[in-house]
Amino acid sequence: MKKITYFALIAITALVVYAFTNPKVDFKADTKEGIQFHKGTWEEALQLAKKENKLIFLDIYATWCGHCKKLKTKTFSNEKVGNFYNQNFINVALDGEKGEGADLMKKYNLNSFPSFLFIDNTGKVIAESKGYQNAEELIKFGKKYTK
């Protein structure tokens, strides 16, 4: 009985710590200073990329992913990142477990979160990266694919 109580106490403590260290993040909301993500469909993003002659920066995330939350609250909200990505790319963020995000996970054979892709207006992948990147790293990654 003591073992069960001990493990229950550890589990409850872990859940409390998790709840306080992993706050809810609104993946649909953008900060004023950071990256402004396209709010339309994937097809509309492809059309906009063609019209503006830009690559698409695609962020595929999961709402439970700690690195995805950190990207949204720290990196994507950074003013320098926002200025650079908003000027140079059509930015799209999709939940990889739902709708178009899940479809693109399959299409592009992705298997981890977060995943980043630079995609041309025909849907062809130009580059891919995975995992957390701070502001400097994300800008450096993006500069390789600006015109």
C-alpha positions, 0 to 999 in steps of 0.5 A: 500500500505504501508503494502505491501511495508513494507512486501516486504522490509522485504522479500528482507532483509531476502533473502539478509541475507540468501544469505550471511549467507548460502553460497553454499557448494560443497557436492561432494568435500572433504577436504584433512584433513577431511573425504574422502567420497566414490565416487562410487555406494552404491553397491560398498560401500557395497562390499568395506565394506565387503572386508575391514571388516568395517562398512559404515558411511552413511551421508544423506543430503539435499543441502538446509539444514543449519545443513548439510552445517555446518557439511560439512564445519566444522565437516567433514572437521576437521582433527581429524574427518577425521583421525578417520573416514577414518581409521575405516569406509567406508564413504558415503555421499548421497543427500537424495533427489536424486538417491540412496540417495532418495532410501536409505531414503525410505529403511531406513525410514528416514525423516530428514536431516542430518541423519547418519547411521552405516550400515554393509556390508549386508545393516543392520542398526547398529545405527542411529543419526540425526542432527548436531554434532560437531567434538567431538560428531561425534568422540564419536558417531563413537567410539561406533561402531569401532572394 
